[in-house]
């Protein structure tokens, strides 16, 4: 069973191949994403994060999810050496660089709690993979060619992992380097990270992209992660263990 909808201002696709899947399982994921958008969208006037930015809610009154996101954002800022920061240059908070992967991972756990094992959740290009695809094999994920979007630059195969990409080829240069308070270097067009789950892959893909050319070296040093970087000349650089994902074992 597969369905795609626009949620959180982006296309979200849920595909579940377990025999016992029902539409209510699919709906539960989209309902959860709607909740996340209502809480964390900086574009919604009445969202919790917008109220926080206007000083209308004190930290003591934040929701449990908001407190968790801020704690995770601070941890990410620390482990990336400051290359991830939920505080924007204009002084407002925008945790979207961590919320999407966190939400997808939460949605994955929601389906697992319903007894489902084989599914894929994709939101805006970030993906949670669980179990096997409809053919009983690993899930197939394409890394898009940022210079020719209708083509795939590299195909990877995975299960029980997360894949996330940060780049400037769809939304423009929207990622800031917190250290320079400017947009990330345009020398790098995209960074794709494969990690143990989509939350981890997403937060480190964002930080690695902000680092510019040094981002792929950052991913190389991290246990359990692999990365694939494309620069503005179309040249790909990838981590030493990345190719294990380019074939089906």
C-alpha positions in Angstrom: 0.0 0.0 0.0 1.4 3.4 -1.0 0.2 6.9 -0.8 1.7 10.4 -1.4 0.5 13.7 0.0 1.7 17.2 0.6 2.4 17.8 4.3 4.7 20.3 6.0 5.0 22.0 2.6 6.7 19.1 0.9 5.8 15.8 -0.7 5.6 12.8 1.7 5.3 9.2 0.5 4.6 6.2 2.6 4.9 2.7 1.2 4.1 -0.3 3.4 4.4 -3.8 2.0 3.3 -5.8 5.0 0.2 -7.9 4.1 -1.8 -6.7 7.1 -1.4 -3.0 6.2 -4.6 -0.9 6.4 -5.3 2.7 5.3 -5.5 3.7 8.9 -1.8 2.8 9.2 -1.0 5.1 6.3 -3.2 7.9 7.7 -1.5 7.7 11.1 1.8 8.8 9.5 0.2 11.8 7.6 -1.7 12.8 10.8 1.5 12.8 12.7 3.3 14.9 10.2 0.4 17.4 10.3 0.9 17.6 14.1 4.6 18.2 13.7 3.9 21.0 11.2 1.4 22.6 13.6 4.0 22.7 16.3 7.3 23.4 14.6 6.6 25.4 11.4 8.1 28.9 11.5 5.7 29.8 8.7 2.6 29.2 10.8 1.7 32.2 12.9 0.1 30.0 15.6 2.7 27.3 15.8 4.5 26.8 19.1 7.9 27.7 17.7 6.4 31.0 16.3 4.9 31.8 19.7 8.3 31.1 21.3 10.0 33.4 18.8 7.6 36.1 19.8 8.3 35.6 23.4 4.8 34.4 24.2 5.8 31.1 25.8 8.5 30.6 28.5 10.8 27.5 28.4 9.0 26.1 31.4 5.8 26.0 29.4 7.2 24.4 26.3 5.7 21.1 25.2 7.7 17.9 25.8 8.4 17.6 22.1 9.7 21.1 21.9 12.0 20.6 24.9 13.3 17.4 23.2 14.0 19.1 19.9 15.9 21.9 21.6 17.9 19.4 23.6 18.7 17.5 20.4 19.6 20.7 18.6 22.0 21.6 21.3 23.6 18.2 21.2 24.0 18.4 17.4 25.6 21.9 17.8 28.1 20.4 20.2 29.0 17.3 18.3 29.3 19.1 15.0 31.6 21.8 16.4 29.0 24.5 16.0 28.2 23.8 12.3 24.5 23.2 13.3 22.6 25.8 15.2 18.8 26.2 15.6 19.4 29.9 16.2 19.2 31.8 12.9 21.4 34.8 12.2 18.3 37.0 12.7 18.1 35.8 16.3 15.0 33.6 15.8 14.8 29.9 16.4 14.3 27.5 13.4 14.9 23.9 14.3 13.7 22.6 10.9 17.2 21.3 10.1 16.6 18.6 12.7 12.8 18.4 12.9 12.2 16.6 9.6 14.5 13.7 10.2 13.3 13.4 13.8 9.6 13.4 12.6 10.3 10.7 10.0 12.0 8.6 12.6 9.1 9.0 15.0 6.7 8.0 12.2 8.8 4.9 11.6 8.5 3.9 15.2 4.7 4.6 15.0 4.4 2.1 12.2 6.6 -0.4 14.0 4.4 -0.1 17.1 1.5 -1.1 14.9 3.3 -4.4 14.1 4.6 -3.3 10.6 8.1 -4.3 9.6 8.5 -3.6 5.8 8.1 0.0 4.8 9.6 3.2 3.5 8.8 6.7 4.5 10.1 9.6 2.4 9.7 13.3 3.2 11.3 15.9 1.1 14.0 13.5 0.0 14.9 12.2 3.4 14.1 8.5 3.9 13.6 5.9 6.6 14.0 2.3 5.3 12.7 -0.7 7.3 12.8 -4.3 6.3 12.4 -5.3 2.6 10.7 -3.9 -0.4 7.8 -5.5 -2.3 10.2 -7.9 -4.0 11.7 -9.0 -0.7 15.0 -7.2 -1.5 16.7 -4.1 -0.1 15.0 -0.8 -0.8 16.4 1.1 -3.8 17.2 4.8 -3.3 18.5 7.1 -6.1 20.7 10.1 -5.4 19.5 12.7 -7.8 21.8 14.5 -10.3 21.5 18.1 -9.0 22.4 19.4 -12.5 19.8 17.3 -14.3 17.1 16.5 -11.8 15.3 13.9 -13.9 18.4 11.6 -13.8 19.9 9.6 -11.0 23.6 10.0 -10.3 24.0 7.1 -8.0 21.8 4.2 -6.8 22.1 2.8 -3.3 20.5 -0.2 -1.6 19.6 -0.3 2.0 17.5 -1.7 4.8 16.9 -0.6 8.4 18.7 2.7 7.9 18.2 6.3 7.1 19.2 8.4 4.1 19.2 12.2 4.0 20.4 14.9 1.6 21.2 18.5 2.2 21.8 20.8 -0.7 21.0 23.9 -2.7 19.7 22.5 -5.9 16.0 22.5 -5.1 15.4 25.2 -2.5 18.4 27.4 -3.3 21.1 28.1 -0.8 19.0 28.0 2.3 21.5 26.4 4.7 23.5 28.8 6.9 27.0 28.3 8.2 26.6 29.3 11.8 30.3 30.2 12.1 30.2 32.8 9.4 26.5 33.7 9.7 26.3 33.5 6.0 24.9 31.0 3.5 26.9 27.7 3.1 29.6 27.7 0.5 28.3 27.2 -3.1 31.3 25.0 -3.9 29.2 22.0 -2.7 25.9 21.3 -4.3 24.7 18.4 -2.2 25.7 16.0 0.6 23.9 12.7 1.1 24.4 10.8 4.3 23.5 7.2 5.1 23.1 6.5 8.9 21.7 4.1 11.4 18.4 6.0 11.2 17.0 9.0 9.3 17.2 11.4 12.3 21.0 10.9 12.6 21.5 11.0 8.8 19.4 14.2 8.5 21.1 16.2 11.3 24.6 15.3 10.1 23.8 15.9 6.4 22.7 19.5 7.3 25.9 20.1 9.3 28.2 18.5 6.7 26.7 20.7 4.0 27.3 23.8 6.1 31.0 22.8 6.4 31.5 22.9 2.6 34.2 20.7 1.2 35.2 19.6 4.7 31.8 18.0 5.3 32.7 14.7 3.6 35.8 14.4 5.9 33.5 15.0 8.9 31.2 12.1 7.8 34.3 9.9 7.1 35.4 10.2 10.7 32.0 9.1 12.1 31.4 5.4 12.9 28.3 4.0 11.3 27.9 6.8 8.7 28.7 7.1 5.0 28.5 10.1 2.7 28.4 11.2 -0.9 29.2 14.8 -1.8 28.7 16.5 -5.2 30.5 19.7 -5.8 29.6 22.6 -8.2 31.6 21.0 -11.0 29.6 17.8 -10.8 32.5 15.8 -9.2 31.5 13.3 -6.5 33.5 12.5 -3.4 32.4 9.7 -1.1 33.5 8.1 2.1 35.6 4.9 2.2 32.6 2.6 3.1 30.0 4.2 0.8 30.3 1.6 -1.9 28.9 -1.1 0.3 25.5 0.5 -0.3 25.9 0.4 -4.1 25.2 -3.3 -4.6 22.8 -5.9 -3.2 24.6 -8.4 -1.0 
